Amino acid sequence: MTAASHPETMEKLQSPMDIVWQWQYEIDIDKLRRLYQMAKADQWNADVEINWDRTIDPSADVLDPERMPIKTTKFWKTLSKSQQEAFGAHNAAYMLSQFLHGEQGALMVAAALVHAVPDYEAKLYAATQAMDEARHVEVFERYIKKLDKIYPIEHFLKSVLDKTLTQPHWVGMLAGMQMIVEGLALGSFVNMHQATTEPLFRDMLGYVIKDEARHVAYGNVYVKETVETMHPDDLAPVEDFAFDAVVAMRTARYGGGGQSRVYDQVMLDSGIDPRDFQTNMMKEYMEGWRPTALPGQVHTFKDLMMPQLVRAGLVGTDRIRQKYEKAQVKMFDDVSILKQIEVSLDMDLAS
């Protein structure tokens, strides 16, 4: 039975982006040549490299404490041990499900970039990224099902991915995926890899992180090269899209999207009343409780997402800077953490 037999599980989008043939089979951007060579050398087989026979303890801390800020609250102490253990497994499955959905979005973006980017070497690299993203979808799906179940995609993430996939210009698609969504993923994966004690998850993330770092480098290299030559009238819609995506991701991170029905299901699955959770979390927030990052962790917004946009030239005009200032979004432009990740993985290509 094919997926077409279940239309309720599918959704279609119409893309306005052009399809571009390239008849000049010469590589003109040396950094993309090097990135393509890395991508070829780094291909891996999830069936061979990862031991999937290992079992997962559902009560273990699969995610790092920053991904479970509830553990630092008074409300957490009122829960029974069985509720706490159930929440750990369901919350991890929920968080990883969002990354799974993001990886499918990245798979479709990479495939679209193959036919949309004008440069031959950019098409070659995008093709390798499509294979990378296929592996990521595979491994996240396999891991989540060993842990628990796949939860639906959150509205804010779906909105950002849909807008990325339907960008009329490939630069907007690259900015939305490689810099914003992949920047979030890379920072999160690095943090989780440092903190998790679950062996299978740690092994899986080690392979995924190296792929993701290349994807972020691809955006840094190629968007910067293109933005420098774009007409202001063509650049403005890309700048605006990147701004809207950043604001949406930032709002969701700080709880501005309201109570999530998907997360309510996590609570119900854990034997917790969602209304009690929301009421108690709001009360503790008003009393001064705040989630805190652990020392040495990457701040995805401050260390990766914004510095990438700044480095690529997507917040360079007075017009767009005023929009960020009005929205009270800080212009973080320190690329030191970004470069540390690139250097550690031998792919410092964007300097």
C-alpha positions in Angstrom: 0.0 0.0 0.0 1.5 3.4 -1.0 1.3 6.7 0.8 -1.1 7.9 -1.8 -3.6 5.5 -0.3 -3.6 7.7 2.8 -4.2 11.3 1.6 -4.9 12.5 5.1 -1.2 12.1 5.9 -0.1 14.3 3.0 -0.1 18.0 2.3 0.8 19.8 -0.9 2.5 23.2 -1.4 2.9 25.2 -4.7 6.4 26.5 -5.2 6.9 29.7 -7.3 10.6 29.2 -7.7 12.3 28.9 -11.1 14.0 25.8 -12.4 17.5 26.6 -13.7 19.6 24.6 -16.2 23.3 25.3 -16.1 25.3 24.5 -19.2 28.7 25.7 -17.9 30.2 22.7 -16.2 33.0 24.5 -14.5 33.4 25.1 -10.7 34.0 28.8 -10.2 33.5 29.0 -6.4 36.5 27.3 -4.8 34.9 27.1 -1.3 32.0 25.2 -2.7 34.3 22.8 -4.5 36.0 22.1 -1.2 32.7 21.7 0.6 31.4 19.3 -2.1 34.6 17.2 -1.7 34.1 17.1 2.1 30.5 16.0 1.6 31.5 13.1 -0.7 34.1 11.9 1.8 31.8 12.2 4.8 28.9 10.0 3.5 27.8 7.4 6.0 25.4 4.5 6.2 23.1 4.5 9.3 22.7 0.7 9.1 26.5 0.2 9.2 27.8 3.0 11.4 25.2 2.9 14.2 24.3 -0.1 16.4 20.5 -0.1 16.5 20.3 -3.2 18.5 20.9 -1.3 21.7 17.9 -0.6 24.0 16.9 2.8 25.4 15.9 3.4 29.0 12.8 5.6 28.6 13.4 7.0 32.1 16.9 8.2 31.3 17.8 11.8 30.6 18.0 11.6 26.8 18.0 15.4 26.5 20.1 17.8 28.4 18.5 19.7 31.4 18.1 22.9 29.3 15.6 21.0 27.1 13.6 20.1 30.3 13.4 23.4 32.2 10.4 22.0 34.1 12.9 19.9 36.2 14.1 23.1 37.9 10.6 24.1 39.1 8.6 23.6 42.2 5.9 22.0 40.1 8.3 19.2 39.1 8.7 18.2 42.8 5.0 17.7 43.1 4.9 15.0 40.4 5.2 11.3 41.2 8.3 9.3 40.1 6.2 7.6 37.5 4.9 10.9 36.1 8.5 12.3 36.0 9.8 9.2 34.2 6.9 9.2 31.7 7.4 12.9 31.1 11.1 12.4 30.4 10.3 9.9 27.6 7.4 11.8 26.1 9.1 15.2 26.2 12.2 13.8 24.5 10.0 12.2 21.8 8.2 15.5 21.4 11.4 17.5 21.0 13.0 15.1 18.7 9.8 14.9 16.6 10.1 18.6 15.9 13.7 18.0 14.6 12.4 15.0 12.6 9.8 17.3 10.9 12.5 19.9 10.4 14.8 17.4 8.7 12.0 16.4 6.3 11.7 20.1 5.5 15.4 20.3 5.0 15.3 17.3 2.6 12.7 19.0 0.5 14.6 22.3 0.5 17.8 20.6 -0.6 16.0 18.8 -3.4 14.5 22.2 -4.5 17.9 23.9 -4.4 19.3 21.4 -6.9 17.0 22.6 -9.6 16.9 26.3 -8.4 20.5 27.4 -7.7 22.2 28.8 -10.8 25.8 27.6 -10.2 26.9 24.2 -11.2 29.0 23.6 -8.0 26.0 24.7 -5.8 23.8 22.1 -7.5 26.4 19.4 -6.8 26.6 20.3 -3.1 22.8 20.6 -2.7 22.5 17.0 -4.1 24.8 15.8 -1.3 22.8 17.6 1.2 19.6 15.9 0.0 21.3 12.6 0.8 22.4 13.9 4.2 18.9 15.0 5.1 17.5 11.6 3.9 19.8 9.9 6.5 18.7 12.4 9.2 15.0 11.7 8.6 15.8 8.0 8.7 17.8 8.1 12.0 15.5 10.4 13.9 12.4 8.4 12.9 14.2 5.1 14.0 15.3 6.6 17.3 12.0 8.2 18.2 10.1 5.0 17.6 12.6 3.1 19.9 11.9 5.8 22.6 8.2 6.5 22.3 6.1 7.8 19.4 6.3 10.6 16.8 4.4 13.8 17.8 2.8 16.2 15.3 4.7 19.3 14.1 4.3 22.5 16.0 2.4 25.3 14.2 5.2 27.9 14.4 7.8 25.4 12.9 5.4 24.4 10.2 4.8 28.0 9.3 8.5 28.8 9.0 9.1 25.7 7.0 6.2 26.3 4.6 7.3 29.9 4.0 10.9 28.7 3.4 9.7 26.0 0.9 7.6 28.5 -1.0 10.1 31.3 -1.3 10.2 32.8 -4.8 14.0 33.3 -4.7 16.4 30.5 -3.9 18.5 32.9 -1.7 15.4 33.2 0.6 15.2 29.4 0.7 18.8 29.1 1.6 18.6 31.8 4.3 15.5 30.3 5.9 16.8 26.7 5.9 20.6 26.8 6.1 21.0 29.8 8.5 17.8 29.9 10.6 16.4 26.3 10.8 19.7 24.5 10.4 21.4 27.1 12.7 18.8 26.2 15.4 19.4 22.5 14.7 23.2 22.6 14.8 23.3 24.5 18.1 20.7 22.2 19.7 22.5 19.1 18.5 25.8 20.3 19.8 24.3 21.0 23.2 22.5 17.7 23.3 25.6 15.8 22.2 27.6 17.4 25.0 25.0 16.7 27.7 23.3 13.4 26.9 24.3 10.2 28.6 22.3 7.9 26.3 24.9 6.0 24.1 22.8 5.4 21.0 21.6 9.0 20.9 25.1 10.3 21.4 26.5 8.2 18.6 23.7 9.2 16.2 24.2 12.9 16.9 27.9 12.7 16.3 27.3 11.8 12.7 24.4 14.3 12.2 26.4 17.2 13.6 29.2 16.9 11.1 26.6 17.0 8.3 24.8 19.9 9.8 28.0 22.0 10.1 28.6 21.5 6.4 25.0 22.6 5.6 25.4 25.8 7.7 28.8 26.5 6.0 27.1 26.1 2.6 24.6 28.8 3.5 27.4 31.0 4.8 29.5 30.7 1.7 26.9 30.8 -1.0 24.4 33.4 0.4 27.3 35.8 1.1 28.7 35.4 -2.4 25.2 36.1 -3.9 24.0 38.9 -1.6 27.0 41.0 -2.5 25.8 41.1 -6.1 22.0 41.4 -5.6 20.0 44.5 -6.5 18.5 46.2 -3.5 15.0 45.6 -4.9 15.7 41.8 -5.1 17.4 41.7 -1.7 14.7 43.5 0.3 12.2 40.6 0.2 14.9 38.1 1.3 15.9 40.4 4.2 12.2 40.7 5.2 11.7 36.9 5.1 14.7 36.3 7.2 13.5 38.9 9.7 10.0 37.3 9.9 11.5 33.9 10.4 13.9 35.0 13.2 11.0 36.8 15.0 8.8 33.7 14.7 11.5 31.4 16.1 12.4 33.8 18.8 8.8 34.3 19.9 8.3 30.5 20.0 11.4 30.0 22.1 10.3 32.4 24.7 6.8 31.0 24.9 5.0 33.7 22.9 3.0 31.3 20.8 0.6 30.5 23.6 -0.2 27.0 24.9 0.5 24.3 22.4 -2.1 21.6 21.8 0.7 19.2 20.8 2.5 19.8 24.1 -0.8 19.4 25.9 -0.7 15.8 24.5 2.7 15.3 26.0 1.3 16.2 29.4 -1.7 14.0 29.0 0.5 11.1 27.9 2.6 11.7 31.1 -0.5 11.7 33.4 -0.2 15.4 34.0 -3.1 17.9 33.7 -2.1 20.5 31.1 -4.1 23.2 32.9 -2.2 22.5 36.1 1.1 22.6 34.2 0.2 25.9 32.6 -1.1 27.5 35.7 1.9 26.5 37.9 4.5 27.4 35.2 2.9 30.9 34.8 2.8 31.4 38.6 6.5 30.4 39.0 7.5 32.6 36.0 5.7 35.6 37.7 7.7 34.7 40.9 11.0 35.0 39.0 11.7 31.5 37.8 13.7 31.4 34.5 15.3 28.5 32.6 19.1 28.8 32.6 21.7 27.5 30.2 24.5 25.3 31.4 28.1 26.6 31.1 29.7 25.9 27.8 26.4 25.5 25.9 25.8 27.1 22.5 23.1 29.8 22.4 21.4 29.0 19.1 20.1 32.5 18.5 23.0 34.6 19.9 25.9 32.4 18.7 24.6 30.9 15.4 21.4 32.3 13.8 22.0 36.0 14.1 25.8 36.0 13.5 25.1 34.0 10.3 22.6 36.5 9.0 25.0 39.4 9.8 28.0 37.6 8.2 26.0 36.9 5.0 24.9 40.5 4.7 21.2 40.0 5.3 21.0 42.7 8.0 23.3 45.2 6.3 20.9 47.9 5.1 19.6 50.7 7.3 16.0 49.7 6.4 16.3 46.1 7.7 18.3 47.1 10.8 15.6 49.5 11.8 13.1 46.6 11.6 15.2 44.5 14.0 15.7 47.5 16.4 11.9 48.2 16.4 11.2 44.5 17.2 13.9 44.7 19.9 15.9 41.9 18.3 19.6 42.4 19.1 22.2 42.4 16.3 24.5 39.7 17.6 27.5 39.7 15.2 30.1 37.7 17.1 31.0 34.8 14.9 33.6 33.2 17.3 31.4 30.3 18.4 30.3 29.7 14.8 33.9 29.6 13.7 34.9 27.3 16.6 32.4 24.8 15.4 33.6 25.1 11.8 37.2 24.8 12.7 36.6 21.8 15.0 35.1 20.0 12.1 37.7 21.2 9.6 35.3 23.3 7.6 36.2 26.9 8.2 35.2 28.0 4.7 33.2 31.2 5.3 35.9 33.6 6.6 
